Every structure is written in C-alpha cells, then in structure tokens.
Amino acid sequence: MTDKQKQESDLIFVITTENYATRHKMSILNVLKLFSKKNIYNLLRSQFEVLHTLDFNESLEFVEDYLSKE
C-alpha cells in the first residue's frame, strides 16, 4: 500500500467512525473502543481497493453489516 493509499484508508476510517457515532448516538471514544475490539480498522484497510471507489456511506453500511453478523 502506498503512502497515499494509507492516507485515504485512514480517512475512510475516520469518516466511518464519525458517521457511526452520529448514526448510533455514541461518543467517538466508545466507537473507537468498539472498532478496536472488532478489528474494524484492519477490516476497512483490507477492503480499501473497493471502499475507496465508493461513497463514504457505503463504508459505514459495510461496517454495520459486518457488526450485525458478529
């Protein structure tokens, strides 16, 4: 992964974290704890090639779908 791709991947993670917190009325800290426990950062990074071509809401829906199946 190039430096630019890492930056874009980090941006996807940040925006997904913020959107998840807003949608679920959670604090950012609690979302980060949840995402850490469920390894969401690595999940998003592993799907970067697809997610970076989509709207940020798609990343949120991807994470919500993943968490609902846990």
C-alpha positions in Angstrom: 0.0 0.0 0.0 1.4 3.4 -1.0 1.6 6.3 1.4 -1.3 8.0 -0.5 -3.4 4.8 -0.1 -2.6 4.7 3.6 -3.8 8.3 4.0 -7.0 7.5 2.0 -7.6 4.4 4.1 -7.1 6.4 7.3 -9.6 9.0 6.0 -12.2 6.2 5.3 -11.7 5.0 8.9 -12.1 8.5 10.4 -15.2 9.3 8.4 -16.7 5.9 9.1 -16.0 6.3 12.8 -17.6 9.8 12.9 -20.6 8.6 10.9 -21.1 5.5 13.0 -21.0 7.7 16.2 -23.6 10.1 14.8 -25.9 7.4 13.5 -25.8 5.3 16.7 -25.7 8.3 19.1 -22.4 7.1 20.5 -19.3 9.0 21.6 -16.3 8.8 19.3 -14.4 7.2 22.2 -17.0 4.4 22.5 -17.0 3.8 18.8 -13.2 3.6 18.8 -13.4 1.1 21.6 -15.9 -1.0 19.7 -14.0 -0.7 16.4 -10.8 -1.7 18.2 -12.4 -4.7 19.8 -13.9 -5.9 16.5 -10.7 -5.0 14.5 -12.6 -2.7 12.2 -9.6 -0.7 11.2 -7.9 -3.7 9.7 -11.2 -4.8 8.1 -11.6 -1.4 6.3 -7.9 -1.4 5.3 -8.3 -4.9 3.8 -11.2 -3.7 1.7 -9.6 -0.5 0.7 -9.5 -1.3 -3.1 -13.3 -1.5 -3.2 -14.2 1.1 -0.5 -12.1 3.9 -1.9 -14.2 3.9 -5.1 -17.5 4.1 -3.2 -19.3 6.8 -1.2 -18.4 7.1 2.4 -21.8 5.9 3.4 -21.0 2.6 1.8 -18.1 2.1 4.2 -20.5 2.8 7.1 -23.0 0.3 5.8 -20.2 -2.2 5.3 -19.2 -1.9 8.9 -22.7 -2.0 10.2 -23.4 -5.1 8.2 -20.2 -6.7 9.5 -21.0 -5.9 13.1 -24.6 -7.2 12.8 -23.3 -10.6 11.8 -20.9 -10.8 14.7 
